[in-house]
Amino acid sequence: MDLSYQDIKFLPGVGPKKADLLAKELDIHSAEDLLRHYPYKYIDRSRFYYLHEISEEMPFIQVKGQIIRFEKVGEGLKQRLVAIFTDGRDTIELVWFKGISFILDKYKTGIEYVVFCKPTYFNGKFNLQHPEIDLPSQLPPPEQMGLQPFYNTSEKMKNSFLNSKMIQKILFPLVQSIRSGIPETLPGYLLQKFALLNLTDSLVNIHFPKNADLLKKARQRLKFEELFYIQLNILQQTKWRDQHFRGFVFGQIGHYFNAFYKDYLPFELTNAQKRVIREIRVDVASGRQMNRLLQGDVGSGKTLVALMAMLIAIDNGFQACIMAPTEILATQHFASLKEFLGDIGLNIALLTGSVTAKKREPIHEQLRNGELNILIGTHALIEDAVQFKNLGLVVIDEQHRFGVEQRSKLWKKNVNPPHILVMTATPIPRTLAMTLYGDLSVSVIDELPPGRKPIQTYHYYENKRQGLNQFIAKQVQVGRQVYIVYPLIQESEKSDLQNLESGYEYMREVFPNYKISMVHGKLKPAEKEYQMQKFVSGETQIMVATTVIEVGVNVPNASVMVIESAQRFGLSQLHQLRGRVGRGAEQSFCILLTDYKLGVDTRKRMEIMVRTNDGFEISEADLRLRGPGDLEGTQQSGVPFELKIANLAQDGRMLEIARKAAMEILEDDMKLEKNENRVMASQLRKLKTNTLNWGSIS
């Protein structure tokens, strides 16, 4: 029975209308899709309560009793239906805000019902809103009801009565029909090795578990399968790439690298930088194409490491380039490299969208004839007119800002693909790195350069603003500069823009003698650049901005970062913003300003920021608090595949086990051609339509 071809509309209780909703809202098209739409929680339906036992801690309550009477309350759109329900001792209101005629037609007074609902506390008493109501004869005996599954639905589905209960009703006969057995998706030797349930028992018990132990085993099996196939796909792509693409051999450490190391190095390299340079040297001399992810916190010296890798390429007769996501960041890289290299004798150019056609011509010409050694730019680098004579190394900065197509175009700028060094200042939790960048070797710079002091972070409430203003004034008086950052989650949020503008006016009133820049995404690029440059040059002392300054502004003289309404930012984004200061030798400060009313998670975020400067600790905490699809700073709308049951924040150990198992299988049978592995080859082909081929683009 191939459930992947069984159209959902032919299942009992579905039909064309519900099938259309399931497809549009949840991307469920087949019986298999429905079976893989797992419950997000379970409620124990094996016991009944009395109304006097209800408390606010109860997620749900199940009671038996009768409806005494119905009452319509209010008029028009605000009308609601209230039923007075009794368990024989006490009464409670059942409330409906829609479907009133349907409810009055379906349920009668004086008949015993089982009512199941989450209690709501309102106006000093509990009520049950839109409860599930069944006749006792319609339900299994309490001891057989056990754990009831709950499914994610959308508002549109609920409005069409396609709620969690209805999905459960549709699934029940489907799950009964697979009990006789469906084709396995994992080979028998893996099931045996890791003591995993078979697929049939797993799917039966994930939807309608007999007991908590079987539910746990079903979840383990399905999580392992999901993580295993993600890793198998990534690792197979990597092996294929290694076999088909030979890398340029940079066998020589020559004049430019040695001269730079001896005479131009601005400061002693940290041990972490030395370790990463060694890892890169081994890669580029191996004959395999390097695909390396370089992680390092803001200010850890990634650019210097990238430059030294580029010097190895140049010593071996190749050109190198850096692609950055914004003009500001590209210009900053250009200025840094010019300063690092001084008069060493290399030809470097900057190519961005604002470089005129007249100035582009000599850049294009020098690239083609090999006179240009290093090109730094934005997405302008991927234009067809940009042709290298011999591109050997590509450095991609903050690579999550680039689309798949943009990266692959740069990858094809040579007949043989160049070596790739991907840099990010957004620390990525290990489990996320193994899934997002599982085909890349990972290097980490986990030390700050000498002379850098850890940033001191404080969490203040609004009532401390006067003291904060005095602190800002003192910092400016001793020659420092200050960032004031406001949240602007969407450029269209007028209230946010008003907050920013009123904040700017407030700063002008409080500090009439200081010069202030204001930067936000609605400014034209030229105006934004002008305002930024005024701050970079020290002409303005305070910059009032949105998160456009999160990446790419390097002002060593800025020592204070004030984040307004800090509760509206995620941990990773707070950490990125904090990284705009602390770039010079002076002590720097980050002030998180919030109001008093903070949720538990928000309070935890503030505590973590105050406690640590470690970007990796912060990213792990962010993953736990927010989940993989919502990590601000990585600009993800989620991982490049849908995780239906596994959780990267909780299942790190299982991910490692699944990755190791996939590695061992591919070492022995890379194409999965052996009889016992054919089931995996077939499953992988089926799943590949839903995953991105990271192996061929990074």
C-alpha positions in Angstrom: 0.0 0.0 0.0 1.7 3.2 -1.2 0.1 5.9 1.0 2.1 8.7 -0.8 -0.2 8.4 -3.8 -3.5 8.0 -1.9 -5.3 11.3 -2.4 -6.6 12.8 0.9 -10.0 13.6 -0.5 -10.9 9.9 -0.9 -10.4 9.2 2.8 -13.6 8.7 4.9 -14.8 12.0 6.4 -12.7 14.3 4.1 -14.1 15.0 0.7 -13.0 17.8 -1.8 -13.7 20.9 0.5 -11.7 19.6 3.5 -9.0 18.2 1.2 -8.6 21.6 -0.3 -8.3 23.2 3.1 -5.8 20.6 4.4 -3.7 21.1 1.2 -3.7 24.9 1.5 -3.3 25.3 5.2 -1.1 22.4 6.2 0.4 21.1 2.9 -1.3 17.8 3.4 -2.2 16.1 0.0 -1.9 12.4 0.6 -2.7 9.8 3.2 1.0 9.6 4.0 1.1 13.4 4.6 -1.7 13.0 7.0 0.0 10.2 8.9 3.1 12.4 9.1 1.1 15.3 10.6 2.0 14.4 14.2 0.1 15.5 17.3 1.8 18.3 19.2 0.5 17.2 22.6 -1.6 14.6 24.4 -4.2 14.8 27.1 -5.1 12.0 29.5 -8.8 11.3 28.9 -8.9 8.3 31.3 -10.3 10.1 34.3 -13.3 12.4 35.0 -13.4 15.4 37.3 -16.1 17.1 39.4 -16.7 20.8 38.7 -15.5 21.8 42.2 -12.1 20.3 41.4 -11.4 22.9 38.6 -8.3 25.0 39.1 -6.3 27.5 37.0 -3.4 25.0 36.7 -5.5 22.5 34.8 -4.8 22.4 31.1 -8.1 20.5 30.4 -11.0 19.1 32.4 -13.4 16.2 31.5 -16.8 16.1 33.3 -20.1 14.2 33.0 -23.4 15.9 33.5 -26.5 17.6 31.8 -27.4 20.9 30.2 -30.1 22.6 32.4 -30.9 25.4 30.0 -29.6 27.6 27.1 -29.5 31.4 27.1 -28.7 33.8 24.2 -26.7 36.8 25.5 -26.1 40.1 23.6 -27.2 41.0 20.1 -25.9 41.0 16.5 -22.2 40.1 16.0 -21.6 40.2 19.7 -24.3 37.6 20.5 -23.1 34.5 22.3 -24.8 31.3 23.5 -24.5 30.2 27.1 -25.6 26.8 28.4 -25.9 26.1 32.2 -24.3 22.7 32.8 -24.4 20.7 36.0 -22.5 17.6 37.2 -25.3 17.0 39.8 -23.6 19.0 42.5 -22.3 22.3 40.9 -22.9 24.3 37.7 -20.7 26.0 35.1 -21.4 28.0 32.0 -20.6 26.5 28.6 -20.1 29.4 26.1 -20.2 29.6 22.3 -19.4 32.7 20.2 -20.3 31.2 16.8 -22.2 28.3 15.4 -25.1 29.0 17.7 -27.9 27.5 15.5 -25.8 24.4 15.0 -25.3 24.0 18.8 -29.0 24.5 19.7 -30.0 22.0 17.0 -27.4 19.3 18.1 -27.5 19.4 21.9 -30.5 19.0 24.2 -31.3 19.6 27.9 -31.7 16.7 30.3 -29.4 14.3 28.4 -26.1 13.1 29.9 -23.1 14.3 28.0 -19.3 14.1 28.5 -17.8 17.6 28.3 -14.1 18.2 27.6 -12.5 21.6 27.5 -9.8 23.9 28.8 -11.2 26.0 31.7 -11.2 29.8 31.3 -11.3 32.1 34.4 -13.3 35.3 33.7 -15.1 37.7 36.0 -14.3 35.7 39.2 -15.6 32.3 37.9 -14.7 29.5 35.5 -16.4 28.8 32.2 -15.9 26.4 29.3 -15.6 28.0 25.9 -16.5 26.0 22.7 -16.2 22.6 24.6 -16.1 19.2 23.0 -19.4 17.4 23.8 -20.1 13.7 23.3 -22.6 11.2 24.4 -21.0 8.6 26.7 -22.0 5.9 24.2 -19.9 7.6 21.5 -16.7 7.2 23.5 -14.7 4.2 24.4 -14.6 3.2 28.1 -12.5 5.6 30.2 -9.7 3.1 30.8 -9.3 2.7 27.0 -9.4 6.4 26.1 -5.9 7.0 27.5 -3.9 9.7 25.8 -5.9 11.8 23.3 -3.8 13.5 20.5 -4.1 17.2 19.7 -3.2 18.5 16.2 -2.1 21.9 14.9 -4.7 23.6 12.8 -5.3 27.1 11.4 -7.9 29.7 12.0 -9.4 29.0 8.6 -9.7 25.3 9.4 -11.4 25.9 12.7 -13.9 28.3 11.1 -14.8 25.4 8.8 -15.1 22.9 11.7 -11.9 21.2 10.7 -10.4 21.3 14.2 -8.1 19.0 16.1 -11.0 16.7 17.0 -12.0 16.4 13.4 -8.5 15.6 12.3 -8.4 12.9 15.0 -11.7 11.4 13.6 -10.3 11.4 10.1 -7.1 9.8 11.2 -8.7 7.0 13.3 -9.9 4.8 10.4 -6.7 5.5 8.5 -4.6 4.3 11.4 -6.7 1.2 11.8 -6.2 0.4 8.1 -2.3 0.4 8.4 -2.2 -1.9 11.4 -1.7 -4.9 9.1 1.6 -3.3 8.0 3.1 -0.7 5.7 6.4 -0.7 3.9 9.4 0.0 6.2 11.6 3.1 5.5 14.6 2.1 7.5 16.7 -1.1 6.9 16.2 -4.0 9.4 19.8 -3.8 10.6 19.4 -0.1 11.8 16.1 -1.0 13.6 17.9 -3.8 15.4 21.1 -1.8 16.1 19.2 1.0 17.8 16.3 -1.0 19.2 13.8 1.0 17.2 10.1 0.3 16.7 9.0 -0.6 13.1 7.2 2.1 11.1 3.7 0.6 11.4 3.8 0.4 15.2 5.4 3.9 15.4 2.7 5.6 13.3 -0.1 3.8 15.2 1.3 4.8 18.6 2.2 8.3 17.7 -1.5 9.0 16.9 -3.3 6.7 19.3 -0.7 5.5 21.9 -1.7 2.5 24.0 0.4 3.9 26.9 3.1 6.5 27.6 6.0 3.9 27.1 4.8 3.1 23.5 4.4 6.8 22.8 8.0 7.4 23.9 9.3 4.6 21.7 7.2 5.8 18.7 8.6 9.3 19.1 12.2 8.1 19.3 11.8 6.0 16.1 10.3 8.8 14.1 12.8 11.4 15.4 15.7 9.2 14.5 14.3 8.6 11.0 13.8 12.3 10.3 17.3 13.3 11.5 19.0 10.3 9.8 17.6 11.1 6.4 18.6 14.8 6.7 22.2 13.7 7.5 22.2 11.0 4.9 21.2 13.5 2.2 23.8 16.1 3.3 26.7 13.6 3.6 25.9 11.9 0.3 26.0 15.3 -1.4 29.3 16.1 0.2 30.9 12.8 -0.8 29.6 13.3 -4.4 31.1 16.8 -4.5 34.4 15.6 -3.2 34.5 12.9 -5.9 33.5 15.1 -8.8 35.3 18.4 -8.0 39.0 18.5 -7.5 40.2 21.5 -5.7 43.0 23.8 -6.7 46.2 22.8 -4.9 47.7 25.7 -3.0 51.0 23.9 -2.3 53.2 26.9 -1.6 53.3 29.4 1.2 55.2 32.2 -0.5 56.3 35.8 -0.6 53.0 37.7 0.2 51.9 35.4 3.1 55.4 35.5 4.7 56.0 39.2 4.1 52.6 40.0 5.7 53.2 37.7 8.7 56.6 39.1 9.3 56.1 42.9 8.6 52.5 43.8 8.4 50.6 41.8 11.0 48.9 44.5 13.2 48.9 42.3 16.3 49.9 38.9 17.5 47.5 36.3 16.3 45.4 34.5 18.9 45.9 30.7 19.3 42.4 30.3 17.8 43.3 32.3 14.7 46.5 30.3 14.3 44.5 27.0 14.6 42.0 28.1 12.0 44.7 29.2 9.5 46.4 25.8 9.9 43.0 24.1 9.2 42.6 26.2 6.0 46.2 25.5 4.9 45.6 21.7 5.2 42.3 22.1 3.2 43.7 24.1 0.3 46.8 21.9 -0.1 44.9 18.6 -0.1 43.6 18.6 -3.7 40.0 18.6 -2.5 37.8 21.7 -2.8 37.6 23.5 0.5 34.1 24.2 1.9 34.7 25.6 5.3 32.4 27.6 7.7 34.3 30.1 9.9 32.4 31.0 13.0 33.6 33.7 15.2 32.0 36.2 17.5 31.9 39.9 16.5 35.4 41.3 16.7 37.2 38.0 17.0 39.4 38.6 13.9 37.7 36.6 11.1 38.6 39.2 8.5 42.4 38.9 9.3 42.1 35.1 8.9 40.3 35.4 5.6 43.0 37.8 4.4 45.8 35.4 5.2 43.8 32.6 3.3 43.6 35.0 0.3 47.4 35.6 0.5 47.9 31.8 0.2 45.8 31.9 -3.0 47.7 34.8 -4.4 51.1 33.2 -3.6 49.9 30.2 -5.8 49.0 32.4 -8.8 45.2 32.8 -8.1 42.8 35.6 -7.5 40.5 36.0 -4.5 37.3 37.8 -3.7 35.1 38.7 -0.7 31.3 39.0 -1.1 29.4 40.9 1.6 25.7 41.4 2.0 25.7 45.3 2.2 27.6 48.1 0.6 28.6 49.4 4.1 30.1 46.0 5.0 31.9 45.6 1.7 33.3 49.2 2.0 34.4 48.3 5.5 36.2 45.2 4.4 37.9 47.2 1.6 39.1 49.8 4.1 40.3 47.1 6.5 42.3 45.2 3.9 43.9 48.3 2.5 45.0 49.2 6.0 46.2 45.7 6.8 48.2 45.4 3.5 49.7 48.9 3.3 52.3 49.1 0.6 52.8 45.3 0.2 52.2 45.7 -3.5 48.8 44.0 -4.1 46.1 45.3 -6.3 42.7 45.5 -4.5 39.4 46.9 -5.8 35.9 47.5 -4.5 32.8 46.7 -6.6 29.3 47.7 -5.4 26.1 48.9 -7.0 27.1 52.5 -6.6 30.4 52.2 -8.6 29.8 54.0 -11.9 30.1 52.3 -15.3 33.2 54.3 -16.1 35.0 53.1 -12.9 33.8 49.5 -13.5 35.6 49.2 -16.9 39.2 49.1 -15.5 38.1 46.8 -12.7 36.6 44.3 -15.2 39.7 44.6 -17.5 42.2 44.0 -14.6 40.1 41.1 -13.4 40.2 39.4 -16.8 44.0 39.9 -17.3 44.9 38.9 -13.8 46.3 42.3 -12.6 43.7 42.5 -9.9 44.5 40.3 -7.0 41.5 40.8 -4.6 38.0 42.0 -5.4 35.7 43.0 -2.6 32.0 43.6 -3.3 28.3 43.0 -2.8 26.0 41.0 -5.1 27.5 43.1 -7.9 30.2 40.4 -8.0 27.8 37.8 -9.4 27.0 39.9 -12.5 27.9 38.2 -15.8 30.3 41.0 -16.7 32.5 40.1 -13.7 35.0 37.6 -15.2 38.1 36.5 -13.3 41.3 35.2 -15.0 41.8 32.6 -12.3 39.6 32.7 -9.2 41.0 30.4 -6.5 39.3 31.5 -3.3 35.9 33.0 -2.5 35.1 34.4 1.0 31.4 34.9 1.7 30.6 37.1 4.7 27.4 36.8 6.7 26.4 34.2 4.1 22.8 33.7 5.4 22.0 37.0 3.8 22.5 35.6 0.3 20.0 33.4 -1.6 20.9 30.0 -3.0 21.0 31.2 -6.6 23.4 34.1 -5.7 25.9 31.8 -4.0 25.9 29.3 -6.8 26.6 32.0 -9.4 29.7 33.0 -7.6 30.7 29.3 -7.3 30.7 29.0 -11.1 33.1 31.9 -11.7 35.8 29.4 -12.7 35.9 26.2 -14.7 36.9 24.4 -11.6 35.1 25.6 -8.5 37.2 27.8 -6.2 37.8 27.1 -2.5 35.0 28.5 -0.4 35.3 30.1 3.0 32.0 31.1 4.5 32.2 33.5 7.5 29.5 34.3 10.1 29.5 36.5 13.2 26.2 34.8 14.2 27.3 31.9 16.5 25.3 28.9 15.4 24.5 26.1 17.9 26.2 22.9 17.1 23.0 21.0 16.3 21.9 23.7 13.9 25.3 23.9 12.3 25.2 20.1 11.7 21.9 20.4 9.8 22.2 23.8 8.1 25.8 23.5 7.2 26.4 19.8 7.6 28.4 19.6 4.4 30.9 22.2 5.5 33.9 21.7 7.7 33.6 24.0 10.7 36.2 26.3 12.2 35.6 28.4 15.3 37.5 31.5 16.6 36.7 31.4 20.3 39.1 34.0 21.6 39.1 37.8 21.4 42.2 39.6 20.2 44.6 41.0 22.9 43.5 44.3 24.4 39.8 43.8 24.0 37.8 44.1 27.2 34.5 42.1 27.7 31.5 44.4 27.3 29.6 45.1 30.5 25.9 44.6 30.1 23.1 46.0 32.4 19.4 45.6 32.4 17.5 48.8 33.4 13.8 49.6 33.7 12.4 52.8 32.2 12.6 54.6 35.6 16.4 54.7 35.3 16.4 56.8 32.2 17.6 60.0 33.9 20.6 58.2 35.4 21.2 56.6 32.0 21.3 60.1 30.3 23.9 61.3 32.8 26.0 58.2 32.0 25.7 58.9 28.2 26.7 62.5 28.8 29.8 61.4 30.7 30.9 59.0 28.0 30.5 61.6 25.3 32.4 64.2 27.4 35.4 61.8 27.5 35.3 61.5 23.7 33.2 58.3 23.2 30.2 57.7 20.9 26.8 56.1 21.6 24.3 54.0 19.7 20.6 54.2 20.7 18.7 51.3 18.9 14.9 51.1 18.6 13.0 48.0 17.4 11.6 48.2 13.9 10.5 44.7 13.2 8.7 45.6 9.9 9.5 48.8 8.0 5.7 49.3 7.6 5.1 49.5 11.4 4.2 53.2 11.7 4.2 53.1 15.5 7.8 51.8 15.5 8.9 54.5 13.1 7.1 57.1 15.3 8.9 55.7 18.4 12.2 56.1 16.6 11.5 59.6 15.5 10.2 60.7 18.9 13.3 59.0 20.4 15.5 61.2 18.1 13.6 64.3 19.1 14.0 63.4 22.8 17.7 62.9 22.4 18.0 66.3 20.7 16.2 67.9 23.7 18.2 66.1 26.3 21.6 66.6 24.5 21.2 70.0 22.7 25.0 70.4 22.4 25.7 67.0 20.8 25.3 66.1 17.1 23.0 63.2 16.4 22.5 60.9 13.4 19.3 59.0 12.6 19.3 55.9 10.5 16.5 53.5 9.5 15.5 51.3 6.5 13.2 53.8 5.0 16.0 56.3 4.2 17.3 56.3 0.7 20.6 54.4 0.4 22.7 57.6 -0.2 21.1 59.4 2.9 21.6 56.3 5.0 25.3 56.1 3.9 25.8 59.8 4.6 24.4 59.5 8.1 26.4 56.4 8.8 29.6 58.0 7.6 29.0 61.1 9.8 29.0 58.7 12.8 32.0 56.7 11.6 34.0 59.8 11.1 33.1 61.1 14.6 31.2 64.1 13.3 28.1 63.0 15.2 28.4 61.7 18.8 25.1 59.8 19.0 23.4 57.5 16.5 19.7 56.8 16.9 18.9 53.8 14.7 16.9 50.7 14.0 18.6 47.3 13.5 20.1 48.4 10.2 23.3 48.9 12.2 23.2 45.3 13.4 25.9 44.1 11.0 28.7 46.0 9.3 29.4 49.2 11.2 32.8 49.3 12.7 33.3 52.3 15.0 36.1 51.5 17.6 35.3 54.8 19.3 31.7 53.8 20.1 31.6 52.5 23.6 27.8 52.5 24.6 25.0 50.5 23.1 21.5 51.4 24.5 18.8 49.0 23.3 15.3 50.5 23.7 12.4 48.1 24.3 14.9 45.3 24.5 12.1 42.8 25.3 11.1 42.9 21.6 14.4 41.5 20.4 15.6 37.8 20.3 18.8 36.8 22.1 20.9 36.4 19.0 19.9 39.9 17.8 20.6 41.5 21.2 24.0 39.8 21.0 24.6 41.1 17.5 23.7 44.6 18.4 25.9 44.5 21.5 28.8 43.5 19.2 28.7 47.0 17.6 30.6 48.3 20.7 33.7 46.8 22.4 35.7 47.1 19.2 38.4 49.4 20.6 40.6 49.2 23.7 38.3 51.2 26.0 35.7 49.6 28.3 32.3 49.3 26.5 28.8 49.1 27.9 25.5 47.7 26.7 22.3 48.9 28.4 19.0 46.8 27.9 16.0 49.1 28.6 12.6 47.4 29.2 9.3 48.2 30.9 8.4 46.3 34.1 5.9 43.8 32.7 8.1 41.0 31.4 7.2 37.4 30.6 9.3 34.5 32.0 11.2 33.9 28.7 11.9 37.6 28.3 13.3 37.9 31.8 15.5 34.8 31.1 16.8 36.6 27.9 17.8 39.7 29.9 19.5 37.6 32.6 21.5 35.6 30.0 22.6 38.8 28.2 23.8 40.3 31.5 25.5 37.1 32.6 27.6 36.2 29.5 29.3 37.6 26.4 29.8 34.1 25.0 28.0 34.0 21.6 27.8 30.2 21.5 26.2 30.0 25.0 23.7 32.7 23.9 22.9 30.9 20.6 22.3 27.6 22.4 20.0 29.4 24.9 18.2 31.2 21.9 17.6 27.8 20.3 16.1 26.4 23.5 13.9 29.5 24.0 12.8 30.2 20.4 13.3 27.1 18.3 15.3 26.7 15.1 13.0 28.6 12.8 13.0 31.8 14.7 16.6 32.5 15.5 17.0 36.2 14.9 20.4 37.1 13.6 20.5 34.1 11.3 17.7 35.6 9.3 16.1 32.2 8.8 12.5 31.4 8.2 13.4 28.0 9.5 15.8 25.3 8.5 15.8 24.4 4.8 13.6 21.4 5.4 10.6 20.9 7.7 11.2 19.2 10.9 7.9 17.5 11.7 8.8 15.8 15.0 12.5 16.2 15.9 13.6 19.3 17.9 17.2 20.6 17.4 17.2 22.2 20.8 16.4 18.9 22.6 17.6 16.1 20.2 21.3 17.0 19.8 22.5 13.6 21.0 20.1 11.8 18.7 21.3 14.0 15.8 24.9 13.0 16.5 24.0 9.3 16.6 22.0 9.6 13.3 24.9 11.4 11.6 27.4 8.8 12.7 25.2 6.0 11.4 24.8 7.8 8.1 28.5 8.3 7.8 29.3 4.6 8.4 26.7 3.5 5.8 28.1 5.8 3.1 31.7 4.9 3.8 30.7 1.3 2.9 28.1 2.0 0.2 28.2 5.6 -1.1 25.5 5.1 -3.7 23.3 2.9 -1.5 23.3 0.1 -4.1 23.6 -2.9 -1.7 20.3 -4.9 -1.3 19.9 -4.0 2.4 20.4 -0.3 1.6 18.0 0.0 -1.3 15.1 1.0 1.0 17.2 4.1 2.0 18.0 5.0 -1.6 14.3 4.9 -2.4 13.3 6.9 0.7 16.0 9.5 0.0 14.8 10.0 -3.6 11.3 10.6 -2.2 12.4 13.1 0.4 14.8 15.1 -1.8 12.0 17.1 -3.3 11.5 18.8 0.1 15.2 19.5 0.9 17.7 22.0 -0.5 20.8 20.7 -2.1 23.3 22.5 0.2 26.1 20.3 -1.0 26.3 22.0 -4.5 25.9 25.6 -3.5 28.2 26.2 -0.5 
